[in-house]
Amino acid sequence: MTGLAGLLRTGVLGVAAPGVHYRDVVAGWGEPEAFAAQPPDPVYCLYGDLELGFTAKGRLWHLQIEPGDRFVSLPSAPGQYVREPVPDIPRLLAELTADGFRTAPHAPFGPEDDFWHRVDRSGVLFRRDAPDGPTRIHRTARDIYDADHKDLPRRD
């Protein structure tokens, strides 16, 4: 299972698995299209609609997809991308349930935030911002981030 369906069920998208090293991602997908810095976090790499965050030690800890339209562009090989339709949330929930995956409401950014859906086995979060707004998909391995940054000086 690949693409968004695989990500939602496993928390892995192609070569992008929590903890994988930056060099392994580049070996599988080539150099990123662009980089974005969001201090105090390390640099993020951009591949189509996919944003990957790496720790200071080069390990993947954050994966985010926020497509701008009804399709998502995801890397498949160096310089190559596939376009997948963005899933309809009610249908997505029904498919996950039918496949034996449990989802639960989750407020990852505090109680004041609207809830997201969290797939229990994979840890993937997803939501639609409005009935016709963008769909957001996130997978974060905070334990990897914390482990790689515990001995580094804080940037306050």
C-alpha positions as CSV (number, residue, x, y, z in Angstrom):
1,M,0.0,0.0,0.0
2,T,1.5,3.3,-1.0
3,G,0.6,7.0,-1.0
4,L,-1.9,8.6,1.3
5,A,-3.6,5.3,2.0
6,G,-0.4,3.7,3.2
7,L,0.6,6.8,5.2
8,L,-2.7,6.8,7.1
9,R,-2.4,3.2,8.0
10,T,1.4,2.9,8.7
11,G,2.7,6.4,9.3
12,V,5.2,5.8,6.5
13,L,5.2,7.4,3.1
14,G,7.7,5.8,0.7
15,V,11.2,6.3,2.0
16,A,9.9,8.8,4.6
17,A,9.6,6.8,7.9
18,P,10.1,8.3,11.3
19,G,13.8,8.3,12.2
20,V,15.1,7.7,8.6
21,H,18.2,9.8,7.9
22,Y,18.1,12.8,5.4
23,R,20.7,11.1,3.2
24,D,18.3,8.1,2.8
25,V,15.4,10.3,1.7
26,V,17.7,12.0,-0.8
27,A,18.8,8.6,-2.1
28,G,15.2,7.6,-2.7
29,W,13.7,10.9,-3.9
30,G,16.6,13.1,-5.0
31,E,17.3,16.6,-3.6
32,P,14.3,18.5,-2.2
33,E,12.7,21.1,-4.4
34,A,13.2,23.7,-1.7
35,F,14.0,24.3,2.0
36,A,12.2,26.3,4.6
37,A,13.5,27.3,8.0
38,Q,11.1,27.7,10.9
39,P,13.2,28.6,13.9
40,P,13.8,27.2,16.5
41,D,13.1,24.0,14.6
42,P,15.6,22.7,12.0
43,V,15.2,23.1,8.3
44,Y,12.3,21.6,6.5
45,C,12.6,20.0,3.1
46,L,9.9,20.4,0.5
47,Y,8.9,17.7,-2.1
48,G,5.7,18.8,-3.9
49,D,3.0,19.1,-1.2
50,L,5.1,17.1,1.2
51,E,7.1,18.9,3.9
52,L,9.6,16.9,5.9
53,G,11.3,18.0,9.1
54,F,14.6,16.7,10.2
55,T,16.4,16.9,13.6
56,A,19.7,18.6,14.0
57,K,21.2,15.0,13.7
58,G,19.5,14.5,10.3
59,R,16.7,12.2,11.4
60,L,13.1,12.6,10.1
61,W,10.7,13.6,12.9
62,H,7.9,15.5,11.1
63,L,5.9,14.9,8.0
64,Q,3.2,17.3,6.8
65,I,0.9,17.4,3.8
66,E,-1.2,20.4,3.1
67,P,-2.3,20.4,-0.6
68,G,-3.7,23.6,-2.1
69,D,-6.3,21.9,-4.2
70,R,-8.2,18.6,-4.7
71,F,-5.0,16.7,-5.5
72,V,-1.8,16.1,-3.6
73,S,1.6,15.9,-5.3
74,L,3.9,13.3,-3.6
75,P,7.4,12.2,-4.5
76,S,7.8,8.8,-6.0
77,A,11.4,8.7,-7.4
78,P,14.1,11.3,-8.0
79,G,12.5,14.1,-9.8
80,Q,9.2,12.3,-10.2
81,Y,5.8,12.9,-8.5
82,V,2.4,11.3,-8.4
83,R,-0.8,13.2,-8.0
84,E,-3.4,11.6,-5.8
85,P,-6.9,12.9,-5.1
86,V,-7.3,14.4,-1.6
87,P,-9.6,12.1,0.3
88,D,-13.1,13.1,1.3
89,I,-13.0,13.0,5.2
90,P,-16.3,11.1,5.8
91,R,-15.4,8.5,3.2
92,L,-11.8,8.3,4.6
93,L,-13.2,7.6,8.0
94,A,-15.5,4.9,6.7
95,E,-12.7,3.2,4.8
96,L,-10.4,3.3,7.8
97,T,-13.1,1.8,10.0
98,A,-14.0,-0.9,7.4
99,D,-10.3,-1.8,7.3
100,G,-10.1,-2.2,11.1
101,F,-8.4,1.1,11.9
102,R,-9.7,3.1,14.8
103,T,-9.7,6.9,14.7
104,A,-10.4,9.2,17.6
105,P,-10.8,13.0,18.0
106,H,-7.6,14.6,19.1
107,A,-6.6,18.2,19.9
108,P,-2.8,18.2,19.3
109,F,-2.2,21.9,19.7
110,G,-4.2,22.5,22.9
111,P,-7.8,22.4,24.0
112,E,-8.7,25.6,22.2
113,D,-7.9,24.0,18.8
114,D,-10.5,22.3,16.7
115,F,-10.2,18.6,16.9
116,W,-8.3,16.5,14.4
117,H,-8.8,12.8,13.7
118,R,-6.0,10.5,14.9
119,V,-5.4,7.1,13.4
120,D,-4.4,5.0,16.5
121,R,-2.0,2.5,14.9
122,S,-0.1,5.0,12.7
123,G,-0.3,8.2,14.8
124,V,-1.2,10.2,11.7
125,L,-3.5,13.2,12.3
126,F,-5.8,14.6,9.7
127,R,-8.5,17.2,9.4
128,R,-10.3,19.5,7.0
129,D,-10.1,23.1,8.0
130,A,-13.6,23.9,6.7
131,P,-16.2,22.1,4.6
132,D,-14.5,23.2,1.4
133,G,-11.1,24.1,3.0
134,P,-7.8,22.3,2.7
135,T,-7.2,18.9,4.2
136,R,-4.1,18.7,6.5
137,I,-2.2,15.5,7.2
138,H,0.5,15.3,9.9
139,R,2.8,12.6,11.3
140,T,5.1,13.7,14.1
141,A,7.6,11.6,16.1
142,R,8.3,14.0,19.0
143,D,10.3,11.4,20.8
144,I,12.9,11.4,17.9
145,Y,13.0,15.2,18.0
146,D,13.4,15.3,21.8
147,A,16.1,12.6,21.8
148,D,18.2,14.4,19.1
149,H,18.0,17.8,20.7
150,K,18.3,17.1,24.4
151,D,22.1,17.8,24.5
152,L,22.0,20.8,22.1
153,P,21.9,24.4,23.5
154,R,18.5,25.9,23.6
155,R,17.7,28.8,21.3
156,D,15.4,31.0,23.2
